């Protein structure tokens, strides 16, 4: 089964995919409950993060451990992690949540 949620991380400071970033998915509504963990691959992606069996309508947070990634490059960073909170309201749509990161900033958008 394909994951209903995917993510990828791009290191915009170095112009490369961010490989080796640890990511945690937690469902927030009904009490915080961790659903999945993964690490970005060489392309900066986690294509199979969560099973459709546990992914439902609700509020979620993706936590990206960016300090560990930059520390491995020998680069200090300002934000030790990035947390992206989002709502899922339509299970018929695929959800893609990318992170663009540098040592001193990050941004995101709803991907396709």
CNS distance restraints for C-alpha pairs under 8 A (distance, minus, plus):
assign (resid   1 and name CA) (resid  51 and name CA) 7.36 0.50 0.50
assign (resid   1 and name CA) (resid  52 and name CA) 7.38 0.50 0.50
assign (resid   2 and name CA) (resid  48 and name CA) 6.73 0.50 0.50
assign (resid   2 and name CA) (resid  51 and name CA) 7.55 0.50 0.50
assign (resid   2 and name CA) (resid  52 and name CA) 7.55 0.50 0.50
assign (resid   3 and name CA) (resid  47 and name CA) 6.97 0.50 0.50
assign (resid   3 and name CA) (resid  48 and name CA) 5.01 0.50 0.50
assign (resid   3 and name CA) (resid  49 and name CA) 6.22 0.50 0.50
assign (resid   3 and name CA) (resid  50 and name CA) 5.50 0.50 0.50
assign (resid   3 and name CA) (resid  51 and name CA) 5.58 0.50 0.50
assign (resid   3 and name CA) (resid  52 and name CA) 6.09 0.50 0.50
assign (resid   4 and name CA) (resid  50 and name CA) 7.06 0.50 0.50
assign (resid   4 and name CA) (resid  51 and name CA) 7.23 0.50 0.50
assign (resid   4 and name CA) (resid  52 and name CA) 5.88 0.50 0.50
assign (resid   4 and name CA) (resid  55 and name CA) 7.32 0.50 0.50
assign (resid   4 and name CA) (resid  91 and name CA) 7.92 0.50 0.50
assign (resid   4 and name CA) (resid  93 and name CA) 7.88 0.50 0.50
assign (resid   4 and name CA) (resid  94 and name CA) 5.33 0.50 0.50
assign (resid   4 and name CA) (resid  95 and name CA) 6.08 0.50 0.50
assign (resid   5 and name CA) (resid  47 and name CA) 7.95 0.50 0.50
assign (resid   5 and name CA) (resid  48 and name CA) 7.65 0.50 0.50
assign (resid   5 and name CA) (resid  49 and name CA) 6.59 0.50 0.50
assign (resid   5 and name CA) (resid  50 and name CA) 6.57 0.50 0.50
assign (resid   5 and name CA) (resid  94 and name CA) 6.37 0.50 0.50
assign (resid   5 and name CA) (resid  95 and name CA) 4.74 0.50 0.50
assign (resid   5 and name CA) (resid  96 and name CA) 5.66 0.50 0.50
assign (resid   5 and name CA) (resid  97 and name CA) 7.62 0.50 0.50
assign (resid   6 and name CA) (resid  45 and name CA) 7.64 0.50 0.50
assign (resid   6 and name CA) (resid  46 and name CA) 6.06 0.50 0.50
assign (resid   6 and name CA) (resid  47 and name CA) 5.29 0.50 0.50
assign (resid   6 and name CA) (resid  48 and name CA) 6.69 0.50 0.50
assign (resid   6 and name CA) (resid  49 and name CA) 6.25 0.50 0.50
assign (resid   6 and name CA) (resid  95 and name CA) 6.44 0.50 0.50
assign (resid   6 and name CA) (resid  96 and name CA) 4.80 0.50 0.50
assign (resid   6 and name CA) (resid  97 and name CA) 6.44 0.50 0.50
assign (resid   7 and name CA) (resid  45 and name CA) 5.84 0.50 0.50
assign (resid   7 and name CA) (resid  46 and name CA) 5.66 0.50 0.50
assign (resid   7 and name CA) (resid  47 and name CA) 6.91 0.50 0.50
assign (resid   7 and name CA) (resid  96 and name CA) 5.49 0.50 0.50
assign (resid   7 and name CA) (resid  97 and name CA) 4.90 0.50 0.50
assign (resid   7 and name CA) (resid  98 and name CA) 5.01 0.50 0.50
assign (resid   7 and name CA) (resid  99 and name CA) 7.57 0.50 0.50
assign (resid   8 and name CA) (resid  40 and name CA) 6.97 0.50 0.50
assign (resid   8 and name CA) (resid  43 and name CA) 7.98 0.50 0.50
assign (resid   8 and name CA) (resid  44 and name CA) 5.20 0.50 0.50
assign (resid   8 and name CA) (resid  45 and name CA) 4.05 0.50 0.50
assign (resid   8 and name CA) (resid  46 and name CA) 6.20 0.50 0.50
assign (resid   8 and name CA) (resid  97 and name CA) 7.15 0.50 0.50
assign (resid   8 and name CA) (resid  98 and name CA) 4.86 0.50 0.50
assign (resid   8 and name CA) (resid  99 and name CA) 6.28 0.50 0.50
assign (resid   9 and name CA) (resid  17 and name CA) 6.15 0.50 0.50
assign (resid   9 and name CA) (resid  18 and name CA) 5.37 0.50 0.50
assign (resid   9 and name CA) (resid  19 and name CA) 7.79 0.50 0.50
assign (resid   9 and name CA) (resid  21 and name CA) 7.81 0.50 0.50
assign (resid   9 and name CA) (resid  40 and name CA) 7.42 0.50 0.50
assign (resid   9 and name CA) (resid  44 and name CA) 5.09 0.50 0.50
assign (resid   9 and name CA) (resid  45 and name CA) 6.48 0.50 0.50
assign (resid   9 and name CA) (resid  98 and name CA) 5.89 0.50 0.50
assign (resid   9 and name CA) (resid  99 and name CA) 4.76 0.50 0.50
assign (resid   9 and name CA) (resid 100 and name CA) 5.85 0.50 0.50
assign (resid   9 and name CA) (resid 101 and name CA) 7.11 0.50 0.50
assign (resid  10 and name CA) (resid  15 and name CA) 7.35 0.50 0.50
assign (resid  10 and name CA) (resid  16 and name CA) 6.07 0.50 0.50
assign (resid  10 and name CA) (resid  17 and name CA) 4.46 0.50 0.50
assign (resid  10 and name CA) (resid  18 and name CA) 5.22 0.50 0.50
assign (resid  10 and name CA) (resid  44 and name CA) 6.44 0.50 0.50
assign (resid  10 and name CA) (resid  98 and name CA) 7.92 0.50 0.50
assign (resid  10 and name CA) (resid  99 and name CA) 6.36 0.50 0.50
assign (resid  10 and name CA) (resid 100 and name CA) 4.91 0.50 0.50
assign (resid  10 and name CA) (resid 101 and name CA) 6.15 0.50 0.50
assign (resid  11 and name CA) (resid  15 and name CA) 5.72 0.50 0.50
assign (resid  11 and name CA) (resid  16 and name CA) 5.34 0.50 0.50
assign (resid  11 and name CA) (resid  17 and name CA) 5.66 0.50 0.50
assign (resid  11 and name CA) (resid  18 and name CA) 5.29 0.50 0.50
assign (resid  11 and name CA) (resid 100 and name CA) 6.18 0.50 0.50
assign (resid  11 and name CA) (resid 101 and name CA) 5.10 0.50 0.50
assign (resid  11 and name CA) (resid 102 and name CA) 5.78 0.50 0.50
assign (resid  12 and name CA) (resid  16 and name CA) 6.80 0.50 0.50
assign (resid  12 and name CA) (resid 100 and name CA) 6.21 0.50 0.50
assign (resid  12 and name CA) (resid 101 and name CA) 5.78 0.50 0.50
assign (resid  12 and name CA) (resid 102 and name CA) 5.61 0.50 0.50
assign (resid  13 and name CA) (resid 101 and name CA) 7.43 0.50 0.50
assign (resid  13 and name CA) (resid 102 and name CA) 5.05 0.50 0.50
assign (resid  13 and name CA) (resid 103 and name CA) 7.39 0.50 0.50
assign (resid  17 and name CA) (resid  42 and name CA) 7.09 0.50 0.50
assign (resid  17 and name CA) (resid  43 and name CA) 5.40 0.50 0.50
assign (resid  17 and name CA) (resid  44 and name CA) 4.56 0.50 0.50
assign (resid  18 and name CA) (resid  40 and name CA) 7.13 0.50 0.50
assign (resid  18 and name CA) (resid  42 and name CA) 7.43 0.50 0.50
assign (resid  18 and name CA) (resid  43 and name CA) 7.23 0.50 0.50
assign (resid  18 and name CA) (resid  44 and name CA) 4.67 0.50 0.50
assign (resid  18 and name CA) (resid  69 and name CA) 7.61 0.50 0.50
assign (resid  19 and name CA) (resid  39 and name CA) 7.75 0.50 0.50
assign (resid  19 and name CA) (resid  40 and name CA) 5.16 0.50 0.50
assign (resid  19 and name CA) (resid  41 and name CA) 5.21 0.50 0.50
assign (resid  19 and name CA) (resid  42 and name CA) 4.86 0.50 0.50
assign (resid  19 and name CA) (resid  43 and name CA) 6.45 0.50 0.50
assign (resid  19 and name CA) (resid  44 and name CA) 4.68 0.50 0.50
assign (resid  19 and name CA) (resid  45 and name CA) 7.71 0.50 0.50
assign (resid  19 and name CA) (resid  69 and name CA) 7.93 0.50 0.50
assign (resid  20 and name CA) (resid  39 and name CA) 5.50 0.50 0.50
assign (resid  20 and name CA) (resid  40 and name CA) 5.02 0.50 0.50
assign (resid  20 and name CA) (resid  41 and name CA) 6.23 0.50 0.50
assign (resid  20 and name CA) (resid  42 and name CA) 7.46 0.50 0.50
assign (resid  20 and name CA) (resid  44 and name CA) 7.47 0.50 0.50
assign (resid  20 and name CA) (resid  69 and name CA) 6.68 0.50 0.50
assign (resid  21 and name CA) (resid  39 and name CA) 5.29 0.50 0.50
assign (resid  21 and name CA) (resid  40 and name CA) 5.22 0.50 0.50
assign (resid  21 and name CA) (resid  44 and name CA) 7.77 0.50 0.50
assign (resid  21 and name CA) (resid  64 and name CA) 6.64 0.50 0.50
assign (resid  21 and name CA) (resid  65 and name CA) 6.06 0.50 0.50
assign (resid  21 and name CA) (resid  66 and name CA) 6.46 0.50 0.50
assign (resid  21 and name CA) (resid  68 and name CA) 7.45 0.50 0.50
assign (resid  21 and name CA) (resid  69 and name CA) 5.74 0.50 0.50
assign (resid  22 and name CA) (resid  37 and name CA) 7.38 0.50 0.50
assign (resid  22 and name CA) (resid  38 and name CA) 5.88 0.50 0.50
assign (resid  22 and name CA) (resid  39 and name CA) 4.41 0.50 0.50
assign (resid  22 and name CA) (resid  40 and name CA) 6.67 0.50 0.50
assign (resid  22 and name CA) (resid  64 and name CA) 5.96 0.50 0.50
assign (resid  22 and name CA) (resid  65 and name CA) 5.45 0.50 0.50
assign (resid  22 and name CA) (resid  66 and name CA) 7.91 0.50 0.50
assign (resid  23 and name CA) (resid  37 and name CA) 5.69 0.50 0.50
assign (resid  23 and name CA) (resid  38 and name CA) 5.28 0.50 0.50
assign (resid  23 and name CA) (resid  39 and name CA) 5.84 0.50 0.50
assign (resid  23 and name CA) (resid  40 and name CA) 7.62 0.50 0.50
assign (resid  23 and name CA) (resid  62 and name CA) 6.65 0.50 0.50
assign (resid  23 and name CA) (resid  63 and name CA) 5.46 0.50 0.50
assign (resid  23 and name CA) (resid  64 and name CA) 4.68 0.50 0.50
assign (resid  23 and name CA) (resid  65 and name CA) 6.48 0.50 0.50
assign (resid  24 and name CA) (resid  34 and name CA) 7.31 0.50 0.50
assign (resid  24 and name CA) (resid  35 and name CA) 7.82 0.50 0.50
assign (resid  24 and name CA) (resid  36 and name CA) 5.87 0.50 0.50
assign (resid  24 and name CA) (resid  37 and name CA) 4.49 0.50 0.50
assign (resid  24 and name CA) (resid  38 and name CA) 6.55 0.50 0.50
assign (resid  24 and name CA) (resid  62 and name CA) 5.66 0.50 0.50
assign (resid  24 and name CA) (resid  63 and name CA) 5.17 0.50 0.50
assign (resid  24 and name CA) (resid  64 and name CA) 6.84 0.50 0.50
assign (resid  25 and name CA) (resid  34 and name CA) 5.98 0.50 0.50
assign (resid  25 and name CA) (resid  35 and name CA) 5.66 0.50 0.50
assign (resid  25 and name CA) (resid  36 and name CA) 5.14 0.50 0.50
assign (resid  25 and name CA) (resid  37 and name CA) 6.29 0.50 0.50
assign (resid  25 and name CA) (resid  60 and name CA) 6.99 0.50 0.50
assign (resid  25 and name CA) (resid  61 and name CA) 5.84 0.50 0.50
assign (resid  25 and name CA) (resid  62 and name CA) 4.72 0.50 0.50
assign (resid  25 and name CA) (resid  63 and name CA) 6.61 0.50 0.50
assign (resid  26 and name CA) (resid  32 and name CA) 6.41 0.50 0.50
assign (resid  26 and name CA) (resid  33 and name CA) 5.40 0.50 0.50
assign (resid  26 and name CA) (resid  34 and name CA) 4.10 0.50 0.50
assign (resid  26 and name CA) (resid  35 and name CA) 5.46 0.50 0.50
assign (resid  26 and name CA) (resid  36 and name CA) 7.15 0.50 0.50
assign (resid  26 and name CA) (resid  60 and name CA) 5.63 0.50 0.50
assign (resid  26 and name CA) (resid  61 and name CA) 5.34 0.50 0.50
assign (resid  26 and name CA) (resid  62 and name CA) 6.61 0.50 0.50
assign (resid  27 and name CA) (resid  31 and name CA) 7.65 0.50 0.50
assign (resid  27 and name CA) (resid  32 and name CA) 5.56 0.50 0.50
assign (resid  27 and name CA) (resid  33 and name CA) 5.21 0.50 0.50
assign (resid  27 and name CA) (resid  34 and name CA) 6.23 0.50 0.50
assign (resid  27 and name CA) (resid  35 and name CA) 6.78 0.50 0.50
assign (resid  27 and name CA) (resid  58 and name CA) 7.31 0.50 0.50
assign (resid  27 and name CA) (resid  59 and name CA) 6.01 0.50 0.50
assign (resid  27 and name CA) (resid  60 and name CA) 4.42 0.50 0.50
assign (resid  27 and name CA) (resid  61 and name CA) 6.52 0.50 0.50
assign (resid  28 and name CA) (resid  32 and name CA) 4.39 0.50 0.50
assign (resid  28 and name CA) (resid  33 and name CA) 6.58 0.50 0.50
assign (resid  28 and name CA) (resid  58 and name CA) 7.71 0.50 0.50
assign (resid  28 and name CA) (resid  59 and name CA) 5.45 0.50 0.50
assign (resid  28 and name CA) (resid  60 and name CA) 5.33 0.50 0.50
assign (resid  28 and name CA) (resid  61 and name CA) 6.99 0.50 0.50
assign (resid  29 and name CA) (resid  58 and name CA) 6.39 0.50 0.50
assign (resid  29 and name CA) (resid  59 and name CA) 5.69 0.50 0.50
assign (resid  29 and name CA) (resid  60 and name CA) 7.63 0.50 0.50
assign (resid  35 and name CA) (resid  50 and name CA) 7.23 0.50 0.50
assign (resid  35 and name CA) (resid  54 and name CA) 7.40 0.50 0.50
assign (resid  36 and name CA) (resid  49 and name CA) 6.50 0.50 0.50
assign (resid  36 and name CA) (resid  50 and name CA) 5.92 0.50 0.50
assign (resid  37 and name CA) (resid  49 and name CA) 7.04 0.50 0.50
assign (resid  38 and name CA) (resid  46 and name CA) 6.79 0.50 0.50
assign (resid  38 and name CA) (resid  49 and name CA) 6.35 0.50 0.50
assign (resid  39 and name CA) (resid  46 and name CA) 6.62 0.50 0.50
assign (resid  40 and name CA) (resid  44 and name CA) 4.83 0.50 0.50
assign (resid  40 and name CA) (resid  45 and name CA) 4.79 0.50 0.50
assign (resid  40 and name CA) (resid  46 and name CA) 5.13 0.50 0.50
assign (resid  41 and name CA) (resid  45 and name CA) 5.38 0.50 0.50
assign (resid  41 and name CA) (resid  46 and name CA) 6.45 0.50 0.50
assign (resid  50 and name CA) (resid  54 and name CA) 7.37 0.50 0.50
assign (resid  50 and name CA) (resid  55 and name CA) 7.04 0.50 0.50
assign (resid  51 and name CA) (resid  55 and name CA) 6.55 0.50 0.50
assign (resid  52 and name CA) (resid  56 and name CA) 7.70 0.50 0.50
assign (resid  56 and name CA) (resid  88 and name CA) 7.35 0.50 0.50
assign (resid  56 and name CA) (resid  91 and name CA) 6.85 0.50 0.50
assign (resid  57 and name CA) (resid  87 and name CA) 7.57 0.50 0.50
assign (resid  57 and name CA) (resid  88 and name CA) 4.97 0.50 0.50
assign (resid  57 and name CA) (resid  89 and name CA) 5.19 0.50 0.50
assign (resid  57 and name CA) (resid  90 and name CA) 6.81 0.50 0.50
assign (resid  57 and name CA) (resid  91 and name CA) 6.71 0.50 0.50
assign (resid  58 and name CA) (resid  87 and name CA) 5.72 0.50 0.50
assign (resid  58 and name CA) (resid  88 and name CA) 5.25 0.50 0.50
assign (resid  58 and name CA) (resid  89 and name CA) 6.74 0.50 0.50
assign (resid  59 and name CA) (resid  85 and name CA) 7.18 0.50 0.50
assign (resid  59 and name CA) (resid  86 and name CA) 5.82 0.50 0.50
assign (resid  59 and name CA) (resid  87 and name CA) 4.43 0.50 0.50
assign (resid  59 and name CA) (resid  88 and name CA) 6.26 0.50 0.50
assign (resid  60 and name CA) (resid  85 and name CA) 5.65 0.50 0.50
assign (resid  60 and name CA) (resid  86 and name CA) 5.50 0.50 0.50
assign (resid  60 and name CA) (resid  87 and name CA) 6.27 0.50 0.50
assign (resid  60 and name CA) (resid  88 and name CA) 7.73 0.50 0.50
assign (resid  61 and name CA) (resid  83 and name CA) 6.29 0.50 0.50
assign (resid  61 and name CA) (resid  84 and name CA) 5.35 0.50 0.50
assign (resid  61 and name CA) (resid  85 and name CA) 4.28 0.50 0.50
assign (resid  61 and name CA) (resid  86 and name CA) 6.35 0.50 0.50
assign (resid  62 and name CA) (resid  83 and name CA) 5.59 0.50 0.50
assign (resid  62 and name CA) (resid  84 and name CA) 5.20 0.50 0.50
assign (resid  62 and name CA) (resid  85 and name CA) 6.58 0.50 0.50
assign (resid  63 and name CA) (resid  81 and name CA) 6.75 0.50 0.50
assign (resid  63 and name CA) (resid  82 and name CA) 5.71 0.50 0.50
assign (resid  63 and name CA) (resid  83 and name CA) 4.44 0.50 0.50
assign (resid  63 and name CA) (resid  84 and name CA) 6.53 0.50 0.50
assign (resid  64 and name CA) (resid  81 and name CA) 5.46 0.50 0.50
assign (resid  64 and name CA) (resid  82 and name CA) 5.18 0.50 0.50
assign (resid  64 and name CA) (resid  83 and name CA) 6.40 0.50 0.50
assign (resid  65 and name CA) (resid  69 and name CA) 7.00 0.50 0.50
assign (resid  65 and name CA) (resid  80 and name CA) 6.56 0.50 0.50
assign (resid  65 and name CA) (resid  81 and name CA) 4.61 0.50 0.50
assign (resid  65 and name CA) (resid  82 and name CA) 6.82 0.50 0.50
assign (resid  66 and name CA) (resid  70 and name CA) 6.31 0.50 0.50
assign (resid  66 and name CA) (resid  79 and name CA) 7.31 0.50 0.50
assign (resid  66 and name CA) (resid  80 and name CA) 5.83 0.50 0.50
assign (resid  66 and name CA) (resid  81 and name CA) 5.04 0.50 0.50
assign (resid  66 and name CA) (resid  82 and name CA) 6.92 0.50 0.50
assign (resid  66 and name CA) (resid 101 and name CA) 7.96 0.50 0.50
assign (resid  67 and name CA) (resid  71 and name CA) 5.89 0.50 0.50
assign (resid  67 and name CA) (resid  76 and name CA) 7.49 0.50 0.50
assign (resid  67 and name CA) (resid  77 and name CA) 6.16 0.50 0.50
assign (resid  67 and name CA) (resid  79 and name CA) 6.78 0.50 0.50
assign (resid  67 and name CA) (resid  80 and name CA) 4.44 0.50 0.50
assign (resid  67 and name CA) (resid  81 and name CA) 6.22 0.50 0.50
assign (resid  68 and name CA) (resid  72 and name CA) 6.24 0.50 0.50
assign (resid  68 and name CA) (resid  80 and name CA) 7.69 0.50 0.50
assign (resid  69 and name CA) (resid  73 and name CA) 6.83 0.50 0.50
assign (resid  70 and name CA) (resid  74 and name CA) 6.31 0.50 0.50
assign (resid  70 and name CA) (resid  75 and name CA) 5.09 0.50 0.50
assign (resid  70 and name CA) (resid  76 and name CA) 6.37 0.50 0.50
assign (resid  70 and name CA) (resid  77 and name CA) 6.65 0.50 0.50
assign (resid  70 and name CA) (resid 103 and name CA) 7.05 0.50 0.50
assign (resid  71 and name CA) (resid  75 and name CA) 5.44 0.50 0.50
assign (resid  71 and name CA) (resid  76 and name CA) 6.23 0.50 0.50
assign (resid  71 and name CA) (resid  77 and name CA) 7.95 0.50 0.50
assign (resid  75 and name CA) (resid 103 and name CA) 7.33 0.50 0.50
assign (resid  76 and name CA) (resid 103 and name CA) 6.68 0.50 0.50
assign (resid  77 and name CA) (resid 102 and name CA) 7.86 0.50 0.50
assign (resid  77 and name CA) (resid 103 and name CA) 4.21 0.50 0.50
assign (resid  77 and name CA) (resid 104 and name CA) 5.87 0.50 0.50
assign (resid  78 and name CA) (resid 103 and name CA) 6.12 0.50 0.50
assign (resid  78 and name CA) (resid 104 and name CA) 5.22 0.50 0.50
assign (resid  78 and name CA) (resid 105 and name CA) 7.79 0.50 0.50
assign (resid  79 and name CA) (resid 103 and name CA) 7.29 0.50 0.50
assign (resid  79 and name CA) (resid 104 and name CA) 6.73 0.50 0.50
assign (resid  79 and name CA) (resid 105 and name CA) 7.47 0.50 0.50
assign (resid  82 and name CA) (resid 106 and name CA) 7.58 0.50 0.50
assign (resid  94 and name CA) (resid 112 and name CA) 7.10 0.50 0.50
assign (resid  95 and name CA) (resid 110 and name CA) 7.67 0.50 0.50
assign (resid  95 and name CA) (resid 111 and name CA) 7.16 0.50 0.50
assign (resid  95 and name CA) (resid 112 and name CA) 6.85 0.50 0.50
assign (resid  96 and name CA) (resid 110 and name CA) 6.34 0.50 0.50
assign (resid  96 and name CA) (resid 111 and name CA) 4.80 0.50 0.50
assign (resid  96 and name CA) (resid 112 and name CA) 5.67 0.50 0.50
assign (resid  97 and name CA) (resid 108 and name CA) 7.13 0.50 0.50
assign (resid  97 and name CA) (resid 109 and name CA) 6.60 0.50 0.50
assign (resid  97 and name CA) (resid 110 and name CA) 5.63 0.50 0.50
assign (resid  97 and name CA) (resid 111 and name CA) 5.72 0.50 0.50
assign (resid  98 and name CA) (resid 108 and name CA) 5.76 0.50 0.50
assign (resid  98 and name CA) (resid 109 and name CA) 6.51 0.50 0.50
assign (resid  98 and name CA) (resid 110 and name CA) 7.29 0.50 0.50
assign (resid  98 and name CA) (resid 111 and name CA) 6.55 0.50 0.50
assign (resid  99 and name CA) (resid 106 and name CA) 6.91 0.50 0.50
assign (resid  99 and name CA) (resid 107 and name CA) 6.00 0.50 0.50
assign (resid  99 and name CA) (resid 108 and name CA) 4.91 0.50 0.50
assign (resid  99 and name CA) (resid 109 and name CA) 7.68 0.50 0.50
assign (resid 100 and name CA) (resid 106 and name CA) 5.46 0.50 0.50
assign (resid 100 and name CA) (resid 107 and name CA) 5.25 0.50 0.50
assign (resid 100 and name CA) (resid 108 and name CA) 6.07 0.50 0.50
assign (resid 101 and name CA) (resid 105 and name CA) 6.02 0.50 0.50
assign (resid 101 and name CA) (resid 106 and name CA) 4.33 0.50 0.50
assign (resid 101 and name CA) (resid 107 and name CA) 6.65 0.50 0.50
assign (resid 102 and name CA) (resid 106 and name CA) 6.19 0.50 0.50
